[in-house]
């Protein structure tokens, strides 16, 4: 009888263990709800170190310790325990007196059945006799990408602290949402500095080598509700530029730096050939007979004009201990279609003997003389940069003139037929940029293989046009207007100067229209380092995408730059409705 009872109990336990949840019905999508808390939400004169929360259903708080956000920043330690529908949080040190705090669960608590988390749930309490109610709100934005930045940390710091984002954790903070919007509530009235950065490693400190950051130029007085704050994020490596190592590699002498080098200034008794490879390596080449070491002073200049100067002796061996293949990278701003001016860059890994790049332009297989197109170029260290511009009408005129040369001559029928066939078969829509094999010779006497790239003309009815003007109440004259592809890879410059807008021969597609306030008139956008406490040149985008259509002109477009931030906020608000 005892064995039968034992067997029954075992079967009952097994059946219980194999029970499955009921299927069907509505899926629970509602996160747990706080039904009781100590301290209560919006309580004052709270000096507790042990917090208690009760929910309307069993919860899982196993991730709460990592997810919990406390603002202003709490420097002490915390311990989280939970059981069924109750959560207990113990703090080892007291909170600051007369301060309003926000405890945000940030998804660290979820129900045990469906995993619905409390992503937006928070508790506000004060250690003083009132709740601070000031706030600051705005948008975190990436001007170079025309994108709002999600999940950026926005921090308020004491006014007198400088560059706190790299060394100190913020007093008040929050994170931007999917629309780039942020709002910090319950702020104590005071003067603050505001910084924003992508806190990828979640340590509440900005990493200037790996995380983009931005700041408000002036301190912000917060004594009520400050709205429509725009914070722009940029990448800037503030680490020190320094020489890491140097080595003799036979016929070359190599210097390796800690970060990118834009240019170098070299002082020595001998004219040295060198290259700047991978933007970090300076390589000297043996181009003279020298038995002893050579004293050299080299200033390496990084971006934002940060530099380092080193004095050293360099020497070369007799053997060829290190020789790389002569390689190149060839890039143009346009891929295949010949639309307007084409900018090119030929990056070489060795110095060259020539100071000018020798290249040819061909119409199909016919060489086009230099007189038919405009071009310009220069050499910087071991790189060639330049542009060329060719008009389709000029090409056709050249072709007609070329035909007339033989038509005016007395040719036998056979030769005339051959020439007629040749001209008839010329593809007048195909243009080739070509650097012939052997035309580029390195300091080590090796040559490049042939480089070529084809471009095609499109008919006039393929392109579109845009005209209008920029409306600026401040009447700033230094305006650079650009039409930019949505991937930010193609940039078309305004034909006109100043506030009048004119874009011609633009391929159909969608674009951004933007204005750059070119303060120093160098015709390019300039970033100003956070160390200078100066604002980078402002980039303002038109509030809508521009659609260019074939054989179509957008006329009299008005770009009111003064409303750009308002438009940005209005667009965000309309998206949320």
MITORMI-229039 format. One record per residue (C-alpha): residue number from 1; chain; x, y negated, z. Coordinates in steps of 0.1 Angstrom, whole numbers. Layout:
N
(r NUM; A; (X; Y; Z))
...
% end
This chain:
577
(r 1; A; (0; 0; 0))
(r 2; A; (29; -23; 9))
(r 3; A; (45; -17; -25))
(r 4; A; (13; -25; -43))
(r 5; A; (10; -58; -24))
(r 6; A; (46; -67; -32))
(r 7; A; (40; -59; -69))
(r 8; A; (9; -81; -69))
(r 9; A; (27; -110; -54))
(r 10; A; (55; -106; -79))
(r 11; A; (31; -106; -108))
(r 12; A; (13; -137; -95))
(r 13; A; (45; -155; -92))
(r 14; A; (56; -145; -127))
(r 15; A; (22; -157; -141))
(r 16; A; (26; -190; -123))
(r 17; A; (62; -194; -137))
(r 18; A; (49; -188; -172))
(r 19; A; (21; -214; -171))
(r 20; A; (22; -239; -200))
(r 21; A; (7; -274; -200))
(r 22; A; (-26; -278; -216))
(r 23; A; (-26; -290; -252))
(r 24; A; (-49; -313; -270))
(r 25; A; (-65; -345; -259))
(r 26; A; (-49; -380; -258))
(r 27; A; (-11; -383; -253))
(r 28; A; (-1; -404; -223))
(r 29; A; (17; -435; -236))
(r 30; A; (13; -457; -205))
(r 31; A; (44; -462; -183))
(r 32; A; (41; -458; -145))
(r 33; A; (25; -486; -126))
(r 34; A; (38; -500; -93))
(r 35; A; (10; -498; -67))
(r 36; A; (31; -509; -37))
(r 37; A; (65; -524; -30))
(r 38; A; (86; -538; -2))
(r 39; A; (94; -566; -6))
(r 40; A; (62; -575; -25))
(r 41; A; (65; -593; -59))
(r 42; A; (70; -631; -55))
(r 43; A; (77; -627; -18))
(r 44; A; (97; -654; 1))
(r 45; A; (120; -653; 31))
(r 46; A; (130; -618; 22))
(r 47; A; (162; -606; 37))
(r 48; A; (158; -568; 32))
(r 49; A; (186; -545; 21))
(r 50; A; (163; -515; 17))
(r 51; A; (137; -516; -10))
(r 52; A; (107; -493; -15))
(r 53; A; (85; -488; -46))
(r 54; A; (55; -465; -49))
(r 55; A; (40; -456; -83))
(r 56; A; (7; -443; -95))
(r 57; A; (23; -410; -108))
(r 58; A; (55; -389; -103))
(r 59; A; (86; -406; -117))
(r 60; A; (121; -398; -128))
(r 61; A; (146; -424; -116))
(r 62; A; (178; -405; -123))
(r 63; A; (191; -433; -147))
(r 64; A; (180; -462; -125))
(r 65; A; (214; -468; -109))
(r 66; A; (230; -474; -143))
(r 67; A; (200; -493; -158))
(r 68; A; (190; -516; -129))
(r 69; A; (196; -553; -137))
(r 70; A; (197; -578; -108))
(r 71; A; (198; -616; -116))
(r 72; A; (216; -636; -103))
(r 73; A; (244; -611; -105))
(r 74; A; (247; -589; -74))
(r 75; A; (283; -579; -65))
(r 76; A; (276; -553; -39))
(r 77; A; (269; -516; -42))
(r 78; A; (235; -498; -44))
(r 79; A; (222; -464; -38))
(r 80; A; (190; -450; -55))
(r 81; A; (169; -421; -43))
(r 82; A; (135; -409; -55))
(r 83; A; (109; -383; -46))
(r 84; A; (77; -377; -64))
(r 85; A; (61; -411; -69))
(r 86; A; (84; -430; -46))
(r 87; A; (117; -448; -53))
(r 88; A; (141; -461; -26))
(r 89; A; (170; -486; -33))
(r 90; A; (195; -494; -6))
(r 91; A; (220; -523; -9))
(r 92; A; (252; -524; 11))
(r 93; A; (254; -562; 14))
(r 94; A; (228; -590; 20))
(r 95; A; (216; -611; -8))
(r 96; A; (227; -648; -10))
(r 97; A; (206; -672; 11))
(r 98; A; (180; -695; -4))
(r 99; A; (182; -678; -38))
(r 100; A; (155; -664; -61))
(r 101; A; (163; -629; -74))
(r 102; A; (149; -608; -102))
(r 103; A; (151; -570; -101))
(r 104; A; (145; -555; -136))
(r 105; A; (142; -517; -139))
(r 106; A; (152; -520; -176))
(r 107; A; (139; -485; -186))
(r 108; A; (156; -468; -156))
(r 109; A; (123; -454; -143))
(r 110; A; (99; -432; -164))
(r 111; A; (71; -408; -158))
(r 112; A; (79; -371; -156))
(r 113; A; (54; -359; -182))
(r 114; A; (59; -380; -213))
(r 115; A; (90; -401; -204))
(r 116; A; (73; -435; -207))
(r 117; A; (97; -460; -192))
(r 118; A; (93; -493; -174))
(r 119; A; (113; -513; -199))
(r 120; A; (98; -547; -190))
(r 121; A; (88; -542; -153))
(r 122; A; (105; -565; -127))
(r 123; A; (101; -577; -91))
(r 124; A; (108; -613; -81))
(r 125; A; (117; -623; -46))
(r 126; A; (134; -651; -27))
(r 127; A; (157; -652; 3))
(r 128; A; (145; -688; 9))
(r 129; A; (111; -703; 15))
(r 130; A; (102; -708; -22))
(r 131; A; (105; -692; -56))
(r 132; A; (127; -711; -82))
(r 133; A; (107; -716; -113))
(r 134; A; (130; -733; -139))
(r 135; A; (138; -715; -171))
(r 136; A; (158; -716; -203))
(r 137; A; (148; -699; -236))
(r 138; A; (160; -698; -271))
(r 139; A; (175; -676; -299))
(r 140; A; (208; -659; -304))
(r 141; A; (218; -662; -340))
(r 142; A; (246; -651; -364))
(r 143; A; (250; -680; -389))
(r 144; A; (274; -661; -412))
(r 145; A; (249; -633; -417))
(r 146; A; (217; -653; -413))
(r 147; A; (205; -628; -387))
(r 148; A; (190; -630; -352))
(r 149; A; (211; -610; -327))
(r 150; A; (194; -583; -307))
(r 151; A; (206; -572; -273))
(r 152; A; (231; -600; -268))
(r 153; A; (238; -610; -232))
(r 154; A; (230; -646; -224))
(r 155; A; (246; -659; -192))
(r 156; A; (244; -691; -172))
(r 157; A; (276; -700; -153))
(r 158; A; (285; -727; -128))
(r 159; A; (292; -760; -146))
(r 160; A; (328; -764; -133))
(r 161; A; (339; -730; -144))
(r 162; A; (358; -728; -178))
(r 163; A; (356; -698; -201))
(r 164; A; (338; -678; -175))
(r 165; A; (325; -653; -200))
(r 166; A; (359; -636; -202))
(r 167; A; (368; -635; -165))
(r 168; A; (336; -638; -144))
(r 169; A; (301; -623; -144))
(r 170; A; (273; -647; -150))
(r 171; A; (252; -662; -122))
(r 172; A; (220; -657; -142))
(r 173; A; (216; -636; -173))
(r 174; A; (192; -618; -196))
(r 175; A; (193; -600; -230))
(r 176; A; (179; -610; -263))
(r 177; A; (150; -590; -278))
(r 178; A; (146; -576; -313))
(r 179; A; (138; -610; -326))
(r 180; A; (169; -626; -310))
(r 181; A; (147; -644; -284))
(r 182; A; (157; -647; -248))
(r 183; A; (144; -663; -217))
(r 184; A; (160; -666; -183))
(r 185; A; (134; -673; -155))
(r 186; A; (135; -683; -119))
(r 187; A; (167; -704; -122))
(r 188; A; (178; -727; -94))
(r 189; A; (179; -763; -107))
(r 190; A; (215; -773; -115))
(r 191; A; (240; -780; -142))
(r 192; A; (252; -748; -160))
(r 193; A; (273; -737; -190))
(r 194; A; (256; -712; -213))
(r 195; A; (275; -684; -231))
(r 196; A; (262; -655; -251))
(r 197; A; (280; -623; -263))
(r 198; A; (275; -587; -274))
(r 199; A; (283; -568; -243))
(r 200; A; (291; -535; -260))
(r 201; A; (309; -520; -230))
(r 202; A; (282; -532; -206))
(r 203; A; (307; -547; -181))
(r 204; A; (291; -582; -181))
(r 205; A; (324; -597; -194))
(r 206; A; (331; -608; -230))
(r 207; A; (358; -589; -248))
(r 208; A; (372; -615; -272))
(r 209; A; (389; -588; -293))
(r 210; A; (359; -567; -300))
(r 211; A; (327; -586; -291))
(r 212; A; (313; -617; -309))
(r 213; A; (305; -646; -286))
(r 214; A; (291; -681; -287))
(r 215; A; (285; -711; -264))
(r 216; A; (266; -743; -259))
(r 217; A; (290; -773; -264))
(r 218; A; (278; -793; -234))
(r 219; A; (266; -784; -199))
(r 220; A; (229; -778; -197))
(r 221; A; (209; -795; -169))
(r 222; A; (182; -771; -159))
(r 223; A; (155; -786; -137))
(r 224; A; (124; -775; -155))
(r 225; A; (118; -754; -186))
(r 226; A; (144; -759; -214))
(r 227; A; (132; -744; -247))
(r 228; A; (145; -739; -282))
(r 229; A; (181; -734; -274))
(r 230; A; (201; -720; -304))
(r 231; A; (232; -701; -296))
(r 232; A; (254; -691; -326))
(r 233; A; (277; -660; -323))
(r 234; A; (310; -656; -341))
(r 235; A; (340; -632; -339))
(r 236; A; (373; -646; -326))
(r 237; A; (403; -627; -314))
(r 238; A; (419; -648; -286))
(r 239; A; (446; -624; -278))
(r 240; A; (482; -636; -280))
(r 241; A; (500; -634; -313))
(r 242; A; (534; -618; -307))
(r 243; A; (561; -598; -323))
(r 244; A; (556; -561; -313))
(r 245; A; (586; -544; -329))
(r 246; A; (613; -548; -355))
(r 247; A; (633; -522; -374))
(r 248; A; (659; -517; -401))
(r 249; A; (647; -493; -428))
(r 250; A; (677; -493; -451))
(r 251; A; (669; -516; -480))
(r 252; A; (641; -534; -460))
(r 253; A; (637; -550; -426))
(r 254; A; (603; -548; -411))
(r 255; A; (586; -570; -384))
(r 256; A; (552; -558; -369))
(r 257; A; (529; -583; -352))
(r 258; A; (501; -578; -327))
(r 259; A; (474; -593; -349))
(r 260; A; (467; -608; -383))
(r 261; A; (492; -633; -396))
(r 262; A; (480; -659; -421))
(r 263; A; (514; -673; -431))
(r 264; A; (550; -674; -421))
(r 265; A; (577; -701; -420))
(r 266; A; (613; -687; -423))
(r 267; A; (645; -705; -417))
(r 268; A; (678; -688; -427))
(r 269; A; (711; -696; -446))
(r 270; A; (700; -673; -474))
(r 271; A; (668; -674; -495))
(r 272; A; (650; -642; -485))
(r 273; A; (623; -623; -504))
(r 274; A; (596; -610; -482))
(r 275; A; (560; -597; -482))
(r 276; A; (531; -599; -458))
(r 277; A; (515; -565; -458))
(r 278; A; (482; -555; -441))
(r 279; A; (482; -591; -426))
(r 280; A; (504; -578; -397))
(r 281; A; (537; -567; -412))
(r 282; A; (564; -590; -425))
(r 283; A; (588; -570; -447))
(r 284; A; (622; -585; -458))
(r 285; A; (638; -571; -490))
(r 286; A; (675; -568; -496))
(r 287; A; (682; -591; -526))
(r 288; A; (718; -601; -519))
(r 289; A; (751; -585; -509))
(r 290; A; (756; -590; -472))
(r 291; A; (777; -569; -448))
(r 292; A; (769; -586; -415))
(r 293; A; (736; -593; -399))
(r 294; A; (718; -625; -408))
(r 295; A; (703; -649; -383))
(r 296; A; (667; -658; -390))
(r 297; A; (641; -680; -373))
(r 298; A; (606; -670; -382))
(r 299; A; (574; -687; -372))
(r 300; A; (543; -665; -377))
(r 301; A; (511; -685; -379))
(r 302; A; (478; -668; -372))
(r 303; A; (443; -680; -377))
(r 304; A; (432; -711; -358))
(r 305; A; (469; -722; -361))
(r 306; A; (481; -700; -333))
(r 307; A; (517; -693; -338))
(r 308; A; (547; -675; -323))
(r 309; A; (584; -683; -331))
(r 310; A; (612; -657; -328))
(r 311; A; (649; -659; -334))
(r 312; A; (666; -626; -345))
(r 313; A; (693; -610; -365))
(r 314; A; (682; -589; -394))
(r 315; A; (704; -564; -413))
(r 316; A; (701; -540; -441))
(r 317; A; (717; -506; -448))
(r 318; A; (734; -495; -480))
(r 319; A; (710; -467; -486))
(r 320; A; (675; -469; -500))
(r 321; A; (658; -455; -469))
(r 322; A; (624; -469; -475))
(r 323; A; (607; -476; -508))
(r 324; A; (569; -478; -513))
(r 325; A; (551; -475; -546))
(r 326; A; (542; -509; -561))
(r 327; A; (504; -511; -555))
(r 328; A; (477; -537; -558))
(r 329; A; (442; -546; -548))
(r 330; A; (422; -565; -575))
(r 331; A; (390; -582; -565))
(r 332; A; (366; -606; -582))
(r 333; A; (337; -624; -566))
(r 334; A; (314; -611; -593))
(r 335; A; (310; -574; -602))
(r 336; A; (300; -571; -639))
(r 337; A; (279; -600; -651))
(r 338; A; (297; -631; -664))
(r 339; A; (276; -659; -649))
(r 340; A; (299; -689; -642))
(r 341; A; (333; -694; -627))
(r 342; A; (350; -661; -617))
(r 343; A; (374; -661; -587))
(r 344; A; (399; -634; -586))
(r 345; A; (426; -621; -561))
(r 346; A; (454; -598; -569))
(r 347; A; (470; -585; -536))
(r 348; A; (504; -569; -540))
(r 349; A; (524; -550; -514))
(r 350; A; (557; -564; -526))
(r 351; A; (571; -598; -537))
(r 352; A; (572; -605; -574))
(r 353; A; (597; -622; -596))
(r 354; A; (570; -642; -615))
(r 355; A; (554; -673; -599))
(r 356; A; (524; -672; -623))
(r 357; A; (501; -643; -631))
(r 358; A; (501; -634; -667))
(r 359; A; (467; -621; -678))
(r 360; A; (445; -621; -709))
(r 361; A; (409; -626; -718))
(r 362; A; (394; -604; -746))
(r 363; A; (361; -606; -764))
(r 364; A; (356; -569; -769))
(r 365; A; (390; -561; -786))
(r 366; A; (398; -596; -798))
(r 367; A; (422; -618; -778))
(r 368; A; (407; -651; -767))
(r 369; A; (432; -680; -767))
(r 370; A; (437; -700; -735))
(r 371; A; (423; -731; -753))
(r 372; A; (388; -715; -752))
(r 373; A; (385; -712; -715))
(r 374; A; (395; -730; -683))
(r 375; A; (417; -714; -657))
(r 376; A; (437; -722; -626))
(r 377; A; (458; -701; -602))
(r 378; A; (485; -700; -576))
(r 379; A; (508; -676; -558))
(r 380; A; (509; -673; -520))
(r 381; A; (536; -650; -507))
(r 382; A; (529; -618; -527))
(r 383; A; (493; -625; -536))
(r 384; A; (479; -642; -568))
(r 385; A; (447; -661; -565))
(r 386; A; (428; -681; -591))
(r 387; A; (397; -686; -612))
(r 388; A; (387; -688; -648))
(r 389; A; (356; -702; -665))
(r 390; A; (344; -694; -700))
(r 391; A; (313; -706; -718))
(r 392; A; (295; -682; -741))
(r 393; A; (290; -710; -767))
(r 394; A; (327; -716; -768))
(r 395; A; (334; -679; -774))
(r 396; A; (309; -678; -803))
(r 397; A; (325; -710; -818))
(r 398; A; (359; -694; -815))
(r 399; A; (346; -662; -832))
(r 400; A; (330; -682; -861))
(r 401; A; (362; -702; -866))
(r 402; A; (382; -669; -866))
(r 403; A; (359; -655; -893))
(r 404; A; (362; -686; -915))
(r 405; A; (400; -682; -915))
(r 406; A; (399; -651; -937))
(r 407; A; (367; -660; -955))
(r 408; A; (385; -690; -970))
(r 409; A; (413; -668; -982))
(r 410; A; (413; -648; -1014))
(r 411; A; (412; -612; -1002))
(r 412; A; (406; -580; -1022))
(r 413; A; (372; -564; -1018))
(r 414; A; (386; -535; -997))
(r 415; A; (403; -557; -971))
(r 416; A; (373; -581; -970))
(r 417; A; (350; -551; -963))
(r 418; A; (373; -539; -935))
(r 419; A; (373; -573; -919))
(r 420; A; (335; -577; -923))
(r 421; A; (330; -544; -906))
(r 422; A; (354; -553; -878))
(r 423; A; (336; -586; -870))
(r 424; A; (302; -570; -872))
(r 425; A; (312; -543; -846))
(r 426; A; (325; -568; -821))
(r 427; A; (304; -567; -789))
(r 428; A; (299; -604; -783))
(r 429; A; (285; -596; -748))
(r 430; A; (316; -579; -735))
(r 431; A; (345; -598; -720))
(r 432; A; (376; -582; -705))
(r 433; A; (400; -596; -679))
(r 434; A; (433; -577; -684))
(r 435; A; (468; -576; -669))
(r 436; A; (490; -556; -692))
(r 437; A; (513; -529; -679))
(r 438; A; (548; -542; -671))
(r 439; A; (537; -579; -669))
(r 440; A; (540; -579; -631))
(r 441; A; (575; -569; -618))
(r 442; A; (583; -565; -582))
(r 443; A; (615; -576; -564))
(r 444; A; (626; -539; -566))
(r 445; A; (621; -539; -604))
(r 446; A; (590; -516; -604))
(r 447; A; (560; -526; -625))
(r 448; A; (523; -524; -621))
(r 449; A; (501; -503; -644))
(r 450; A; (475; -520; -665))
(r 451; A; (447; -537; -646))
(r 452; A; (414; -545; -664))
(r 453; A; (378; -554; -656))
(r 454; A; (349; -558; -679))
(r 455; A; (322; -584; -677))
(r 456; A; (291; -588; -697))
(r 457; A; (272; -619; -710))
(r 458; A; (235; -620; -705))
(r 459; A; (211; -640; -727))
(r 460; A; (201; -674; -715))
(r 461; A; (166; -662; -708))
(r 462; A; (180; -637; -683))
(r 463; A; (189; -664; -657))
(r 464; A; (170; -687; -635))
(r 465; A; (174; -722; -622))
(r 466; A; (168; -742; -590))
(r 467; A; (168; -779; -584))
(r 468; A; (157; -802; -556))
(r 469; A; (172; -822; -527))
(r 470; A; (182; -820; -491))
(r 471; A; (163; -841; -467))
(r 472; A; (184; -852; -437))
(r 473; A; (173; -880; -414))
(r 474; A; (209; -885; -402))
(r 475; A; (219; -891; -439))
(r 476; A; (250; -871; -436))
(r 477; A; (270; -872; -468))
(r 478; A; (293; -843; -463))
(r 479; A; (269; -816; -475))
(r 480; A; (280; -783; -491))
(r 481; A; (249; -766; -505))
(r 482; A; (251; -729; -514))
(r 483; A; (228; -702; -527))
(r 484; A; (237; -668; -511))
(r 485; A; (227; -633; -520))
(r 486; A; (209; -615; -492))
(r 487; A; (239; -593; -485))
(r 488; A; (260; -625; -482))
(r 489; A; (285; -611; -508))
(r 490; A; (277; -635; -537))
(r 491; A; (279; -673; -531))
(r 492; A; (269; -698; -557))
(r 493; A; (279; -734; -553))
(r 494; A; (257; -764; -559))
(r 495; A; (266; -781; -592))
(r 496; A; (258; -815; -578))
(r 497; A; (275; -833; -549))
(r 498; A; (258; -844; -517))
(r 499; A; (220; -840; -512))
(r 500; A; (209; -833; -548))
(r 501; A; (205; -796; -555))
(r 502; A; (211; -780; -589))
(r 503; A; (218; -743; -595))
(r 504; A; (220; -730; -631))
(r 505; A; (226; -695; -646))
(r 506; A; (216; -677; -615))
(r 507; A; (207; -639; -619))
(r 508; A; (172; -630; -609))
(r 509; A; (169; -618; -573))
(r 510; A; (163; -631; -537))
(r 511; A; (186; -655; -521))
(r 512; A; (192; -676; -490))
(r 513; A; (196; -714; -495))
(r 514; A; (220; -730; -469))
(r 515; A; (237; -762; -461))
(r 516; A; (272; -765; -446))
(r 517; A; (281; -798; -429))
(r 518; A; (316; -800; -443))
(r 519; A; (330; -825; -417))
(r 520; A; (366; -824; -430))
(r 521; A; (357; -824; -467))
(r 522; A; (378; -793; -475))
(r 523; A; (349; -777; -494))
(r 524; A; (347; -747; -472))
(r 525; A; (332; -737; -438))
(r 526; A; (355; -741; -408))
(r 527; A; (353; -722; -375))
(r 528; A; (364; -741; -344))
(r 529; A; (379; -720; -316))
(r 530; A; (361; -718; -283))
(r 531; A; (394; -729; -268))
(r 532; A; (391; -763; -285))
(r 533; A; (356; -768; -271))
(r 534; A; (346; -782; -305))
(r 535; A; (316; -771; -325))
(r 536; A; (321; -751; -357))
(r 537; A; (308; -767; -388))
(r 538; A; (271; -763; -388))
(r 539; A; (253; -739; -411))
(r 540; A; (216; -744; -417))
(r 541; A; (194; -720; -437))
(r 542; A; (162; -728; -456))
(r 543; A; (133; -713; -437))
(r 544; A; (123; -689; -465))
(r 545; A; (140; -667; -490))
(r 546; A; (144; -681; -525))
(r 547; A; (133; -658; -554))
(r 548; A; (150; -666; -586))
(r 549; A; (132; -653; -617))
(r 550; A; (144; -649; -653))
(r 551; A; (138; -678; -676))
(r 552; A; (122; -697; -647))
(r 553; A; (130; -731; -630))
(r 554; A; (121; -738; -594))
(r 555; A; (117; -776; -594))
(r 556; A; (118; -803; -567))
(r 557; A; (124; -780; -538))
(r 558; A; (127; -800; -505))
(r 559; A; (152; -786; -479))
(r 560; A; (144; -804; -447))
(r 561; A; (174; -794; -425))
(r 562; A; (162; -813; -395))
(r 563; A; (133; -788; -390))
(r 564; A; (155; -757; -394))
(r 565; A; (155; -747; -358))
(r 566; A; (118; -755; -354))
(r 567; A; (111; -734; -385))
(r 568; A; (131; -706; -370))
(r 569; A; (111; -706; -338))
(r 570; A; (78; -710; -357))
(r 571; A; (86; -680; -378))
(r 572; A; (94; -660; -348))
(r 573; A; (62; -670; -330))
(r 574; A; (41; -662; -361))
(r 575; A; (57; -627; -363))
(r 576; A; (48; -620; -327))
(r 577; A; (11; -630; -332))
% end
